[in-house]
Amino acid sequence: MMRSIISPVVSGLRPGGRRPTFSRSWIPRNTPSRLKNMSDSTHNKKRPSFELGSATVKTSQPLESSQAKWLGLTSIDWVDETGKERKWEASYRKTAGESSSDKPDAVAIFAVVSRPQQPPSTILVFQFRPPVNKIVVELPAGLIDEGENAETAALRELLEETGYGNGPNGGQAKVEEISEILVNDPGMSSANMVLAKVSVSLDRADLVPEPQQEQGEHIKVELVALKDLYKTLQQYNQKKGYVVDARLMHLALGIAMQ
């Protein structure tokens, strides 16, 4: 669930403020039951169908920082390596404060899906992003809510946006790794996130889970074989005019180079 016009807005972090590590010891023991309860209560809420690409920006105008709900602008005074004083302009999440480099704001999910007689695949999401006025191809991602840790948020967002993991027809999802804190666009913003590697096991290749997206979310979902990921992303851009998230393209290129 991405609520910001540029990047997700933080609303909390894991209890105690500890940084995520590459360790399975962070996986919460009560996650499956929580996700099951959420799945049971929301799966039957059917949402109206929609056509991807029908959204468009009507107007765009400058916005004063004091009028913005989610984002703010800040002027940074800093000293470079030669001792020269300089200024920098940057944006920040208002709910996180001007500096949140020690706290994970959000989590992106790199899912590796296993299906009978099918190559390993990953889950991509497609949604209209007003700042670029285009459909963007991304990994599933969302905010870490207050009281959550990154593992719980990753499984919750995966289920909500895509239907995969511990939901009807969604198979079983397991968090394998959580990265250290990563920055999104450090030349413009203090926004950050962590990357969760999640394994999803499906009993049948033809299962299509029902996403549990919230009001205002219009997200399409596709499974793409990892071996075809880079080529497929290029085709989305060249043939359909979609914009690919830079981090996703970097990941795909790395896989293709192996």
C-alpha positions in Angstrom: 0.0 0.0 0.0 1.8 3.1 -1.2 0.2 6.3 0.0 2.7 8.9 -1.1 2.9 10.7 -4.5 6.7 10.1 -4.6 7.4 7.3 -2.2 5.7 5.5 0.7 5.0 7.5 3.8 6.2 5.9 7.0 3.7 5.4 9.8 5.9 3.5 12.2 8.7 0.9 12.6 9.4 -2.3 14.4 9.1 -2.3 18.2 12.3 -1.2 19.8 13.6 0.4 16.6 16.1 -2.4 15.9 17.7 -2.6 12.5 16.8 -5.5 10.3 19.5 -8.1 9.6 20.0 -11.1 7.3 18.7 -13.5 9.9 15.7 -15.8 10.1 15.6 -15.2 13.8 13.6 -12.0 12.9 10.7 -13.9 11.4 7.8 -13.5 13.9 6.3 -16.7 15.2 2.8 -15.4 15.1 2.8 -14.1 11.5 0.9 -17.0 9.9 -2.1 -16.8 12.3 -2.3 -13.0 11.9 -2.2 -13.3 8.1 -4.8 -16.1 8.2 -7.2 -13.9 10.2 -6.7 -11.0 7.8 -7.3 -13.4 4.8 -10.4 -14.9 6.3 -12.0 -11.5 6.9 -11.1 -9.8 3.7 -11.1 -12.4 0.9 -14.8 -12.2 0.2 -14.8 -8.4 -0.3 -14.9 -8.3 -4.1 -13.7 -5.1 -5.7 -15.0 -3.8 -9.0 -12.8 -4.5 -12.0 -10.8 -1.8 -13.7 -8.8 -1.2 -16.9 -5.1 -0.6 -16.4 -4.1 2.6 -18.2 -7.4 4.4 -17.8 -6.1 6.7 -15.0 -4.5 10.0 -16.0 -3.3 13.3 -14.4 -5.7 16.2 -14.8 -3.6 19.1 -13.4 -0.2 19.6 -11.6 0.9 22.7 -9.9 3.6 23.8 -7.3 2.8 22.9 -3.7 4.0 24.7 -0.6 5.6 22.5 1.9 3.2 23.8 4.6 0.2 22.6 2.5 1.6 19.1 1.9 0.1 16.2 3.9 2.8 13.6 3.5 6.0 15.2 2.2 8.0 18.2 3.3 11.0 20.2 1.9 14.1 21.0 3.8 17.2 23.1 3.2 20.3 21.4 4.4 23.5 23.3 5.4 26.5 21.0 5.1 30.3 21.1 4.7 32.0 19.3 1.9 35.4 17.5 1.9 37.3 20.7 1.3 35.7 22.5 4.1 33.4 24.6 1.8 29.9 25.3 3.2 27.1 24.3 0.9 23.3 24.0 0.8 21.1 21.1 -0.4 17.4 20.8 -0.9 15.7 17.6 -0.1 12.3 16.1 0.6 11.3 14.1 3.7 8.4 12.2 5.0 6.5 14.4 7.5 5.4 11.4 9.6 9.1 10.3 9.9 10.8 13.6 10.5 13.6 15.1 8.5 16.0 12.2 9.2 15.0 8.6 9.3 18.2 6.9 8.1 18.2 4.6 11.2 14.6 3.4 10.8 13.1 1.3 8.0 10.2 3.3 6.4 9.0 0.6 4.0 9.6 -2.8 2.6 9.9 -4.1 -0.9 9.3 -7.8 -1.6 11.3 -9.9 -4.0 9.2 -13.1 -4.2 10.5 -16.3 -5.6 7.5 -18.5 -6.6 7.8 -22.2 -7.0 5.1 -24.0 -9.0 4.9 -27.6 -10.2 6.5 -28.1 -13.6 7.2 -24.3 -13.9 10.5 -22.4 -13.7 11.1 -20.2 -10.7 9.2 -16.9 -11.1 8.8 -13.6 -9.4 5.7 -11.4 -8.7 5.4 -8.0 -10.4 2.8 -5.3 -9.8 1.6 -2.7 -12.3 0.0 0.6 -11.1 -0.5 4.1 -12.3 1.9 6.6 -10.6 0.7 10.2 -10.8 4.2 11.8 -10.5 5.3 10.2 -13.8 1.8 10.0 -15.3 2.5 6.4 -16.5 2.0 2.8 -15.4 5.0 1.7 -13.5 6.2 -1.9 -13.2 7.5 -2.6 -9.7 8.1 -5.2 -7.0 5.3 -5.4 -4.4 6.0 -2.9 -1.6 4.5 -1.0 1.2 4.9 0.8 4.5 5.9 -0.7 7.7 3.0 0.1 10.0 3.3 1.1 13.7 4.0 -2.0 15.8 5.1 -4.1 12.8 8.5 -5.4 11.9 9.7 -5.7 8.3 8.9 -9.5 8.1 5.3 -9.0 9.1 4.9 -6.0 6.8 6.3 -7.9 3.9 3.9 -10.8 4.2 1.0 -8.5 4.8 1.7 -6.3 1.8 2.3 -9.3 -0.4 -1.0 -10.7 0.5 -2.9 -7.4 0.2 -1.4 -6.3 -3.1 -1.1 -9.7 -4.9 -3.1 -12.3 -3.0 0.0 -14.6 -2.7 1.0 -16.1 0.6 -1.2 -17.7 3.2 -4.4 -16.7 1.5 -7.0 -18.6 -0.6 -5.1 -20.1 -3.6 -2.1 -18.0 -2.6 0.2 -20.8 -1.4 2.5 -20.5 1.5 4.9 -17.6 1.9 8.1 -17.5 4.0 10.5 -14.7 4.6 14.0 -15.9 3.8 16.1 -12.7 4.2 15.7 -9.1 5.2 18.3 -6.6 3.9 19.9 -3.8 5.8 18.3 -0.4 5.3 18.5 0.9 1.7 18.0 4.4 0.4 15.6 5.1 -2.4 16.8 8.3 -4.0 19.4 9.9 -1.7 20.0 12.9 -4.0 16.4 14.0 -3.4 15.0 12.4 -0.3 15.7 10.7 3.0 13.2 8.0 2.2 14.5 4.5 2.9 13.4 0.9 2.8 14.4 -2.7 3.3 14.2 -5.6 0.8 12.6 -8.8 1.8 13.3 -12.0 -0.1 10.2 -14.2 0.2 9.7 -17.8 -1.0 6.2 -18.7 -2.2 5.2 -22.3 -2.7 2.1 -23.2 -4.8 0.7 -26.7 -5.0 -0.7 -26.1 -8.5 0.5 -24.0 -11.4 -2.9 -22.8 -12.4 -3.8 -21.2 -9.0 -4.6 -17.4 -9.3 -5.1 -15.8 -5.9 -7.5 -12.9 -5.2 -5.7 -9.7 -4.1 -7.0 -7.9 -1.1 -6.2 -4.3 -2.1 -7.5 -1.4 -0.2 -9.8 1.3 -1.5 -7.9 3.5 -3.9 -5.5 0.8 -4.9 -5.7 -0.4 -8.5 -2.9 -2.9 -9.0 -2.5 -5.6 -11.6 -0.3 -8.6 -10.9 1.8 -10.9 -13.1 4.1 -13.8 -12.6 7.3 -13.7 -14.7 9.9 -16.4 -14.9 13.2 -15.2 -13.4 15.1 -16.3 -16.5 12.9 -14.1 -18.7 12.7 -11.1 -16.3 15.1 -8.7 -18.0 13.8 -9.4 -21.5 10.2 -9.1 -20.3 10.8 -5.7 -18.6 12.3 -4.4 -21.8 9.2 -5.4 -23.7 6.9 -3.7 -21.2 8.8 -0.5 -21.9 9.2 -0.8 -25.6 5.9 -2.3 -26.6 3.5 -1.2 -23.9 5.0 2.1 -22.9 5.2 1.2 -19.2 8.0 2.6 -17.0 10.0 0.1 -15.1 11.2 0.9 -11.6 15.0 1.4 -11.7 15.6 -0.9 -8.8 13.6 -3.7 -10.4 15.6 -3.3 -13.7 18.9 -3.4 -11.9 17.8 -6.6 -10.2 16.7 -8.1 -13.5 20.0 -7.1 -15.2 21.9 -8.8 -12.4 20.0 -12.0 -12.8 20.5 -11.9 -16.6 24.2 -11.5 -16.2 24.6 -14.7 -14.2 
